[in-house]
């Protein structure tokens, strides 16, 4: 099944994206929203309920099959890791996208992401060509200017990771699975 964008005279097709992510806590979402609110004009701000840190992503031209979803879920179930403390310390914009980044290396997060990516590769599923894990939380799209500035640290403990089906451009995220991270 292929979806077309509603209320649009374009024949552009909807892109389906499957991604694994860490979701910020409710308290972190409030802090992230304050930073986002200070960004100024953007074509589109990421809504609170869609804020996340992508760990792995795969774009598909059509609705994902149950088989690929089952395989991704089985791969995720094989990954065990401790809960993760995430800290975002800088706001960065490149003239197109604005995001929050850690501002310093996070080796435990990187090790977890690599473990997840290897489990998925064992299922013979690969991420988007050129996908490179760069920890960030996207805040807005369509910013007119670039910037980099420190922010008060925004921290949360990630106790689970999720698999999400996104209809890109339609701002719809459908959770497909959740896996706990150990204490």
N, C-alpha and C positions, 0 to 999 in steps of 0.2 A: 504494500500500500504506500502510495506517495501522497503527501499533502501539499497543497498550494497555500501560499500566504493569503489570509482573508483580507478583504477590503483593500486590495492592492491591484492595480491594473497590470502588474508585471506577471510574467509567466515563470518567474523564478521559483524553483522548487525549494521546499523546506528541507533543511539538512538535519539529520538525526545525529545526535552526539551521545555516546555512552561515556561516562567518566566516573572515576573513583575520586572521592574528595573527603576532606576534613571540614566539618562545619563548625563555625565559631559558637561559643556559648552565648546565651541570651545577654549576659553582661558585656561580652566582647562585641556583640552586634550593636549595642547601644553606643559603645565607644567608637566603633568603626563608622557608624552613622554620623556621629559628630564630626569626624574628620571629613567624611564625604560631603557633609553639609557646608563645609568651609572651602570646598574646591572651586565654587563658582559655576559658571555656565558650562553645561555639557549637553550633548544631544540626547544622551540617555544615562541615567543613574541606575546602578544595580540595586534592586529592591532588597530590603532587609532579609526576606525569606530565601533569597537566591545567593546570598554571600557564601563563599566557600573557597577553599584552597584545593585546586586540582592536583591530583597525584598522577593521573594517567588518563588519556583521552583517545577515543576512536570515533571518527566521523563516518557516517554511513549515508548513502543516497536514498535509502528507504527504511521503513520501520524495521528495527532489529528483529531477527528471528528468535523464537524461544530457545533454540539451540545455543546461540552465541551468548544469550543472557545466562542460561544454565551453566555454560562453561566458565563464564566470568565469575559467577557466584561460587562455583566449586573451587576455582583458583583462589578467590578471596578467603574462603573458609580454611584454606591451608596455611594462611599467613597468621602467625602469632607475633605479637610485639607488645611492649609496655605502652601504657598511656603516654601521650606526648605533651610536653609543655611547649606551646608555640608563643612566640613573642614577635610582634611587628613593631618596627622602630622608625620606618621612613615611608613617606609618601612620595611616589614617583609618577611623573607623567611624561609621555613622549610626543605629545601633540595629537595623539589619537586615543590612547588608553591611559587611565589613571589607576594606580593600584597602591596597596600597602605591601611592603616587603620587610623581611627580618632585619636587613641592614648588616647582618653578620652571619657567618656559616652556622648551620644547625645540623651537625653530623648525625644525631640520633634520628632526626626527621629524614635525612637523606638515606640513611641505612634502611629505614622502614620502607621508603618509597622504592628503593632498589629491590628489596625483598618481595614487595608486591609485584613489581614489574617482572621479576624473574618467574614468579608463580604463574602469572598470566602468559608469559612466553612459553612456559612448559605446556600450557594448553594450546599452543600454536596460534596465539592471537597477538598481534603486534599493534602498538599505538600508531597514531597518525605519523606519516613520514615527517621527519624533522622535529617530532615532539622531544622536547628537552625539559626536564623538571627544573623549574625555577620558582621556588616558593613565593607565592604572592596571593593576595585577595584583590580581585578587580573591583573597583569602585564606580567607574564611569567610562563611557565611550564618547568620542567626539569632542574631546578637549581641544581648544585652539592653540595651546602653547605647552611647551615642555617645562618641567620643574623637578626638583629633588629637594626635599626638606625633611628634617627630623620631626618626629611627632612623639608625644608622650607614649611610652611603651604600652601596647595593647596585648594582653596576655590571656591565654586560656589553656585549659587542660583538655586535650582531645582524647575522649574515652571510647570513640568508635570511628569507623570510616564507613562511607556509604557508596553505593553504586547508583548513579542517577542517569535517567534518560532525559535528555534535553532536546526540545524542538527549537533549534537555533533561530533566533529572530522573533520567536513567538513568546518569549519569556515564560516558557512552561518547563518546569522541572518535575519529573516523576521519580520518586525514590523507588528503586527496585530491590534493594537489600541493604542490610546493616550488619556490621561485624564489630564486636567489642574488642577494645585494646585492653590488655591486662593491667592490673593495678601497679 
